[in-house]
Amino acid sequence: MKNTSKCVFALVIIGCLFLSCNQKNQTLQEGDLLFQDLDCGDLCDAIETVTIGVNGKDFSHCGMVIKINDTLKVIEAIGEQVQVNTITTFLARSGDTEVLKNTTVARVKPKYKGLIPKATSYAIKQTGQPYDHEFILDNGSWYCSELLYEAFKQANNQEDFFELAPMTYKDPRTKSFFPAWVSYYNNLNKDIPEGKLGLNPGSISRSNNIDILHIENIQ
């Protein structure tokens, strides 16, 4: 019995080592989701304060890995429009130039793998569309998490794949609007869309439909 127990224990250890090795050797694939903290100042801080990301991390931006001419790139809504950038460009914003330390990578669960081609195709078709500075759904423009939401919704027969929730622009500690958002929407000459349905990188990262990966190598 002692020898049997030792054998079982050894097999468990070997299996754990094998799985760990496989996790570390994973590489990015088309359809992977990338989450990062842009450190863009008060607005990013406000976004991160109201919705905590997976494992307690702070996220203010997200994108999706796509494949163009057999090369992996990232499609994202950032700046003034939806655009395609190199993976290196995306990751460098988080200081990831050789290994992945500050960017979190997620992949849809295996049973949803079939959605990826349609989701990436839809997202690519939005390239050049304007950035949604108002952060409102269905207004002909896109913010980062809205692009991922709509891409997978389209791929999922118009059914929500990522969950929407009432958005808040208020500091949970003071129950008042973040001053940064007040100034931001005043400059747009728009009302703050408090309570309207939406989502952000943090909420997507906690979705039950995705798995968080342990990838170290950028390429």
C-alpha positions as CSV (number, residue, x, y, z in Angstrom):
1,M,0.0,0.0,0.0
2,K,2.9,2.4,0.8
3,N,4.4,1.8,-2.6
4,T,1.0,2.4,-4.3
5,S,0.6,5.7,-2.4
6,K,4.0,6.8,-3.5
7,C,3.3,6.0,-7.1
8,V,0.0,7.9,-7.0
9,F,1.7,10.9,-5.4
10,A,4.4,10.8,-8.0
11,L,1.9,10.7,-10.8
12,V,0.0,13.7,-9.3
13,I,3.3,15.7,-9.1
14,I,4.3,14.8,-12.7
15,G,0.8,15.8,-13.9
16,C,0.9,19.1,-12.1
17,L,4.3,19.9,-13.5
18,F,3.1,19.0,-17.0
19,L,0.0,21.2,-16.7
20,S,2.1,24.1,-15.4
21,C,4.5,23.7,-18.2
22,N,1.7,23.7,-20.8
23,Q,0.3,26.9,-19.3
24,K,3.6,28.7,-19.5
25,N,4.1,27.6,-23.0
26,Q,0.8,28.9,-24.3
27,T,0.9,31.6,-26.9
28,L,-1.6,34.1,-28.1
29,Q,-4.3,33.0,-30.4
30,E,-6.9,34.7,-32.6
31,G,-9.9,35.7,-30.5
32,D,-7.9,36.1,-27.3
33,L,-8.9,39.1,-25.2
34,L,-6.3,41.5,-23.7
35,F,-6.9,43.7,-20.7
36,Q,-4.7,46.5,-19.5
37,D,-4.4,49.5,-17.2
38,L,-3.7,52.5,-19.4
39,D,-2.7,54.8,-16.5
40,C,-4.4,57.6,-18.4
41,G,-5.1,59.8,-15.3
42,D,-8.2,60.6,-13.5
43,L,-10.6,59.1,-16.0
44,C,-8.9,55.7,-16.0
45,D,-8.8,55.8,-12.2
46,A,-12.5,56.5,-12.2
47,I,-13.2,53.6,-14.5
48,E,-11.1,51.2,-12.4
49,T,-12.7,52.4,-9.1
50,V,-16.3,51.5,-10.1
51,T,-15.6,48.0,-11.5
52,I,-12.8,45.8,-10.3
53,G,-11.4,43.4,-12.8
54,V,-10.7,39.6,-12.4
55,N,-8.5,38.7,-9.5
56,G,-8.9,42.3,-8.1
57,K,-6.9,43.8,-11.0
58,D,-7.5,47.3,-12.4
59,F,-8.4,47.5,-16.1
60,S,-9.2,50.6,-18.1
61,H,-8.8,49.2,-21.7
62,C,-9.3,46.0,-23.7
63,G,-8.7,44.7,-27.2
64,M,-9.0,41.5,-29.1
65,V,-6.4,39.5,-31.0
66,I,-7.2,39.0,-34.7
67,K,-5.3,37.4,-37.6
68,I,-4.6,39.3,-40.8
69,N,-2.5,37.7,-43.5
70,D,-1.4,35.0,-41.0
71,T,-0.1,37.7,-38.6
72,L,-1.6,38.2,-35.2
73,K,-2.6,41.8,-34.4
74,V,-5.0,43.6,-32.0
75,I,-8.2,45.4,-32.9
76,E,-9.2,48.0,-30.4
77,A,-11.3,51.1,-30.0
78,I,-8.8,53.7,-28.9
79,G,-8.0,57.3,-29.7
80,E,-10.3,58.6,-32.3
81,Q,-11.4,55.3,-34.0
82,V,-11.5,51.6,-34.1
83,Q,-8.0,50.5,-35.3
84,V,-5.7,47.6,-35.9
85,N,-2.3,47.7,-34.1
86,T,0.5,45.3,-33.7
87,I,0.6,43.2,-30.6
88,T,3.9,44.9,-29.6
89,T,2.3,48.3,-29.8
90,F,-0.7,47.2,-27.6
91,L,1.4,45.5,-25.0
92,A,4.0,48.2,-24.7
93,R,1.4,50.5,-23.3
94,S,1.5,48.4,-20.2
95,G,5.3,48.1,-20.2
96,D,5.2,44.6,-21.6
97,T,8.1,44.5,-24.1
98,E,9.6,41.1,-23.6
99,V,7.3,39.1,-21.3
100,L,3.7,39.5,-20.2
101,K,3.5,40.9,-16.7
102,N,1.0,43.7,-16.7
103,T,-1.4,42.6,-19.4
104,T,-4.0,40.0,-18.6
105,V,-5.0,37.5,-21.4
106,A,-8.3,35.7,-21.6
107,R,-9.8,33.2,-24.0
108,V,-13.4,32.1,-24.5
109,K,-14.2,28.7,-23.1
110,P,-13.7,25.8,-25.5
111,K,-17.4,25.3,-26.0
112,Y,-17.6,28.9,-27.4
113,K,-14.6,28.6,-29.7
114,G,-16.9,28.5,-32.8
115,L,-17.9,32.1,-32.1
116,I,-14.4,33.4,-32.7
117,P,-14.3,33.6,-36.5
118,K,-17.6,35.6,-36.7
119,A,-16.6,37.8,-33.7
120,T,-13.2,38.7,-35.2
121,S,-14.7,39.3,-38.7
122,Y,-17.4,41.6,-37.3
123,A,-14.8,43.6,-35.3
124,I,-12.5,44.0,-38.3
125,K,-15.3,45.4,-40.3
126,Q,-15.6,48.2,-37.8
127,T,-12.1,49.4,-38.4
128,G,-12.1,53.2,-39.0
129,Q,-15.4,53.7,-37.2
130,P,-15.3,56.6,-34.7
131,Y,-14.5,56.2,-31.1
132,D,-17.5,56.5,-28.7
133,H,-16.5,59.4,-26.5
134,E,-20.0,59.4,-24.9
135,F,-19.8,55.7,-23.8
136,I,-23.3,54.9,-25.0
137,L,-24.4,51.8,-26.8
138,D,-25.9,51.8,-30.3
139,N,-24.9,55.3,-31.3
140,G,-22.8,54.5,-34.4
141,S,-19.5,54.7,-32.6
142,W,-17.5,52.4,-30.3
143,Y,-15.7,52.3,-27.0
144,C,-13.3,49.5,-26.2
145,S,-15.5,47.1,-24.3
146,E,-18.5,47.9,-26.4
147,L,-16.6,46.7,-29.5
148,L,-16.0,43.3,-27.9
149,Y,-19.5,43.1,-26.6
150,E,-21.1,43.7,-29.9
151,A,-18.7,41.4,-31.8
152,F,-19.5,38.4,-29.7
153,K,-23.2,39.3,-29.6
154,Q,-23.3,39.3,-33.4
155,A,-21.4,35.9,-33.4
156,N,-23.8,34.5,-30.8
157,N,-27.0,34.9,-32.9
158,Q,-27.8,38.4,-31.4
159,E,-27.8,37.0,-27.9
160,D,-25.7,38.8,-25.3
161,F,-22.4,36.9,-24.7
162,F,-21.0,39.5,-22.2
163,E,-23.4,40.9,-19.6
164,L,-24.6,44.5,-19.6
165,A,-25.2,46.4,-16.4
166,P,-26.3,49.9,-15.4
167,M,-23.2,52.1,-15.7
168,T,-22.2,54.5,-12.9
169,Y,-20.0,57.5,-13.0
170,K,-20.2,58.1,-9.2
171,D,-17.5,57.5,-6.6
172,P,-18.8,54.7,-4.5
173,R,-17.2,56.3,-1.4
174,T,-18.9,59.7,-1.8
175,K,-21.9,58.8,-3.9
176,S,-21.1,61.9,-6.0
177,F,-20.0,62.0,-9.6
178,F,-16.3,61.9,-10.1
179,P,-15.1,65.4,-10.8
180,A,-13.2,64.1,-13.8
181,W,-16.4,62.8,-15.4
182,V,-18.2,66.1,-14.6
183,S,-15.6,68.0,-16.5
184,Y,-15.4,65.4,-19.3
185,Y,-19.1,65.6,-20.1
186,N,-19.3,69.3,-19.6
187,N,-16.7,69.6,-22.4
188,L,-18.8,67.3,-24.6
189,N,-21.9,69.4,-23.7
190,K,-23.6,66.2,-22.8
191,D,-25.4,64.8,-19.7
192,I,-23.6,62.1,-17.8
193,P,-25.3,58.8,-18.9
194,E,-25.7,57.6,-15.3
195,G,-27.7,54.3,-15.1
196,K,-27.6,53.5,-18.8
197,L,-26.7,50.0,-19.7
198,G,-23.1,49.3,-20.7
199,L,-20.0,47.5,-19.7
200,N,-16.3,48.1,-19.1
201,P,-13.0,46.1,-19.3
202,G,-13.3,45.0,-15.7
203,S,-16.7,43.5,-16.1
204,I,-15.8,41.6,-19.2
205,S,-12.7,40.2,-17.5
206,R,-14.9,38.6,-14.9
207,S,-17.3,36.9,-17.4
208,N,-18.1,33.3,-16.8
209,N,-17.7,32.6,-20.5
210,I,-13.9,33.2,-20.6
211,D,-10.8,31.6,-19.0
212,I,-7.9,33.7,-17.8
213,L,-4.6,32.4,-19.3
214,H,-1.1,32.2,-17.9
215,I,1.0,33.4,-20.9
216,E,4.5,34.7,-20.4
217,N,5.9,35.0,-23.9
218,I,4.7,37.9,-26.1
219,Q,5.3,36.0,-29.4
